[in-house]
């Protein structure tokens, strides 16, 4: 009895499972970056305290920069950084908790901050998970 057919099937399943659609992940990173820009702009759109303005501006800028970095990596046919995506998850989770810790100034800002943080956390967690399980894209292996 030969185990070759099973080994070939396992290799095929593994390569299919580990293949990452970098174009889709690029869109995920771009969406997270845009949400970061919304978080930066939201204290200037809604009534906000000084603390909420600083919080949303700094955290939103961090999210924009980190997600933008992963977007650039993916546009160059490289995998996104799992560490950067994980840090973005933490910033998103902070935005979820921030309205309970910081006086935001308005309910609209508090709700927008929490919902934005949840979206950032979920999308960045997916980005980190997918990139941690993926093989390097085909184009990367052929370049020197």
Backbone torsions as a table, in degrees:
resi	resn	phi	psi	omega
1	UNK	NA	140.0	-178.0
2	UNK	-113.1	139.8	178.3
3	UNK	-95.5	5.8	-176.2
4	UNK	-60.6	-45.6	179.5
5	UNK	-59.1	-40.4	178.1
6	UNK	-65.1	-40.6	179.8
7	UNK	-64.7	-41.3	177.9
8	UNK	-65.1	-40.3	179.2
9	UNK	-64.9	-40.0	178.6
10	UNK	-65.1	-41.1	177.9
11	UNK	-63.2	-42.3	180.0
12	UNK	-65.1	-43.0	178.6
13	UNK	-64.0	-43.1	-179.6
14	UNK	-63.0	-44.0	-178.6
15	UNK	-68.5	-33.7	177.0
16	UNK	-69.8	-42.2	-178.2
17	UNK	-67.8	-36.4	-174.4
18	UNK	-89.2	-3.2	179.1
19	UNK	-74.2	131.9	-177.2
20	UNK	-114.2	131.3	175.7
21	UNK	-82.6	95.9	-175.9
22	UNK	-66.2	-27.8	177.5
23	UNK	-64.0	-44.3	179.0
24	UNK	-66.3	-40.8	-179.9
25	UNK	-67.2	-29.7	175.2
26	UNK	-63.4	-42.6	177.9
27	UNK	-64.7	-37.9	178.1
28	UNK	-62.8	-45.6	178.9
29	UNK	-64.0	-39.6	178.3
30	UNK	-64.2	-41.1	178.9
31	UNK	-63.5	-41.9	178.0
32	UNK	-63.2	-41.6	178.2
33	UNK	-62.0	-41.3	178.4
34	UNK	-66.0	-37.3	175.8
35	UNK	-63.8	-38.5	176.0
36	UNK	-59.4	-41.3	176.7
37	UNK	-64.3	-38.1	176.8
38	UNK	-62.1	-42.2	-179.9
39	UNK	-62.3	-38.8	177.5
40	UNK	-63.8	-42.5	-175.5
41	UNK	-78.7	-26.8	-171.6
42	UNK	-59.4	-36.8	177.9
43	UNK	-67.1	-20.3	178.9
44	UNK	-89.3	-13.3	177.4
45	UNK	-91.9	-43.7	-178.6
46	UNK	-104.7	163.6	176.3
47	UNK	-65.5	130.5	-176.4
48	UNK	-143.9	150.7	172.9
49	UNK	-80.2	167.4	178.1
50	UNK	-61.8	-40.6	179.7
51	UNK	-63.4	-44.0	179.2
52	UNK	-65.6	-37.5	178.2
53	UNK	-62.8	-47.6	178.5
54	UNK	-63.9	-44.6	-179.3
55	UNK	-59.2	-53.7	-176.4
56	UNK	-66.3	-35.5	179.4
57	UNK	-67.3	-47.0	-178.7
58	UNK	-69.4	-46.8	-178.6
59	UNK	-68.6	-41.9	178.1
60	UNK	-62.5	-39.6	177.1
61	UNK	-65.3	-41.5	176.8
62	UNK	-60.3	-44.0	178.6
63	UNK	-63.3	-44.0	179.8
64	UNK	-60.4	-45.8	-178.1
65	UNK	-66.9	-45.9	-177.7
66	UNK	-66.4	-45.6	178.6
67	UNK	-67.0	-36.0	176.4
68	UNK	-63.5	-38.2	176.8
69	UNK	-60.9	-46.6	178.2
70	UNK	-65.7	-35.0	176.4
71	UNK	-60.3	-45.3	-179.9
72	UNK	-65.1	-42.2	177.6
73	UNK	-59.0	-45.0	-179.0
74	UNK	-68.2	-33.2	178.9
75	UNK	-70.5	-18.1	177.4
76	UNK	-98.6	20.7	178.2
77	UNK	59.3	38.5	172.9
78	UNK	-118.5	163.1	176.1
79	UNK	-76.3	151.7	175.2
80	UNK	-69.3	152.2	178.0
81	UNK	-74.8	122.2	179.9
82	UNK	-67.9	-37.0	178.3
83	UNK	-63.6	-42.5	178.9
84	UNK	-65.5	-43.5	179.2
85	UNK	-64.0	-37.1	178.8
86	UNK	-67.6	-39.3	176.3
87	UNK	-64.2	-36.5	177.2
88	UNK	-65.6	-36.6	175.1
89	UNK	-59.6	-45.4	179.9
90	UNK	-62.1	-41.1	176.9
91	UNK	-64.2	-38.6	176.4
92	UNK	-63.6	-42.0	178.2
93	UNK	-65.4	-35.1	175.4
94	UNK	-61.8	-41.0	179.2
95	UNK	-63.7	-30.8	177.2
96	UNK	-67.7	-40.1	-175.9
97	UNK	-84.0	-28.0	-172.7
98	UNK	-52.9	-42.2	-179.9
99	UNK	-61.6	-25.0	178.2
100	UNK	-81.9	-22.3	-176.0
101	UNK	-99.2	-35.3	-174.7
102	UNK	-112.3	139.9	172.8
103	UNK	-72.2	116.8	-173.3
104	UNK	-87.4	-28.8	179.4
105	UNK	105.4	-30.6	177.3
106	UNK	-153.3	153.4	178.4
107	UNK	-66.9	-33.7	179.9
108	UNK	-63.1	-43.4	179.1
109	UNK	-66.6	-42.9	179.7
110	UNK	-62.0	-45.0	179.6
111	UNK	-66.5	-44.9	179.5
112	UNK	-61.8	-39.9	178.8
113	UNK	-65.3	-46.0	-178.8
114	UNK	-65.8	-44.2	-179.7
115	UNK	-66.3	-41.2	177.2
116	UNK	-62.3	-42.8	178.5
117	UNK	-62.5	-40.3	178.1
118	UNK	-64.4	-43.4	179.0
119	UNK	-63.4	-43.2	178.4
120	UNK	-62.5	-45.1	-178.3
121	UNK	-62.8	-44.7	-178.2
122	UNK	-67.5	-48.4	-178.3
123	UNK	-65.7	-39.8	179.6
124	UNK	-71.6	-34.6	175.7
125	UNK	-63.8	-41.7	176.3
126	UNK	-62.7	-42.8	178.8
127	UNK	-60.4	-46.3	179.4
128	UNK	-63.8	-44.8	-179.0
129	UNK	-63.3	-48.8	-177.4
130	UNK	-64.4	-40.4	-179.2
131	UNK	-74.7	-26.7	178.1
132	UNK	-73.3	-25.8	-178.9
133	UNK	-96.3	-1.8	-171.7
134	UNK	-95.3	151.9	168.7
135	UNK	-82.5	161.9	176.0
136	UNK	-63.2	144.4	178.3
137	UNK	-59.5	152.8	-177.7
138	UNK	-55.8	-41.5	-176.4
139	UNK	-62.3	-33.4	-176.9
140	UNK	-66.4	-36.7	-178.1
141	UNK	-69.1	-27.0	-176.6
142	UNK	-87.0	-16.0	178.9
143	UNK	-83.8	153.8	-179.9
144	UNK	-91.9	NA	NA
